[in-house]
Amino acid sequence: MAQYPLTPEGVKAKEEELCKLDDRELINQAVILSKDARAWIFKNFELTEEQAAYYNELHEDFNYYLGWQMASNVIGRQPITIEPIPAEASRASNSRKKTSVSVI
């Protein structure tokens, strides 16, 4: 699978790539994603230094939560939204305040 920039356009391109997969490969990607969202994001997207630092600091519990939320969307061939890193991310007390995932 190709790597895309972690931008709205890159996420859209990754969605389109995932939607073209057959059901078995799509489920395989969802399982990988559900186990470790951070690793999946690093493998599938080109991150800036700031983005990489942000995802490296995600609390492990939130990493699993994020993985399951995103995997659910992938299996359902639903949109994935990855919000930009907030300007105040370095001052937030935990990762749960810094990222949101949209499930439509």
N, C-alpha and C positions, 0 to 999 in steps of 0.2 A: 504494500500500500504506500501511496505517496505521502510525503510530508508537505504541509501547507503552513503558511504563517498563521500565528494565533491572532487573527483579526476576524471581524464579522464575515469578510469575504472568504477567508481561509476556512472558517468553520462551516460556511455554506458549501464550499467545495468538498469538504470532508463528508458532510451529510449526503451530498449527491453521490459521492463515491460509495458510501455505505449502502445507500438505497439500491445501487446497481448489483450488489452482492446477492448470491442465491441464499435461501433461508439458512442452510447449514453454515455457510461462512459468516453470515450476519450474526447468528447465534454464537459462533466461536468468538467473534470480535466483542460481543456483549459480555460474554463470560470473562474474557481477559480484562475488559474495562471494569467489570464489577469487582474484580479482585484487587485492582490497584489503579485508580483513576490517574494518579500522578504519573505512573510509568507509561500508561497508555497515551496521555497527553504529550509526554516527552517523545514518545516514539512516533506519534502521528502529526505533530506540529513543530514548526520552527519557532522557538521562543526567544524573546529578547532577554538580555541579562536580568532585567527587572522582573519579567514574567517568570523566568527560571527560579530566581530567588524566592519569589512569592510562592510558587508551587512546591518548592523544596521545604518551605516552612509550614505547610499545611499540617494541622494536627492529624494524627493517624485515624482517629475516629471519624473526622470529617472527610478524610480521603475515601474511606469505605462508603460513607453516606453519598458522597458525590459520585462515586463509581456506580452504585446501585441506581441512583436517580438517572444518570446518563445512560446506563445499560438498558433501563426500562424504555427510554425513548428510542434507543437504537433498535431494540427488538420490535417495537411497534412502528418503526420507520417514521417516527415523529421528529419534529424540529429539536435541535440542540441549541441552547443559547448559553454562551460563556461570556459573562459580563466582564468589562474591562477592570483592571486592577484599580481599586480606589486610591485616590491621592493620599488618603490617611492610613493606608494599609499598614505601614510600619508602626503606627501608634495604636492600632486596634489591639484589644487584649487577647483575642483568640480568632482563629480562622473562621469560625461560624459567622462572625460579623463582617467578613471580607468578601465572600463569594456567594453568588446566588445562581441557581440553576432553574431555568424555566421549563416546566412540564405542562404542555398544552394538551 
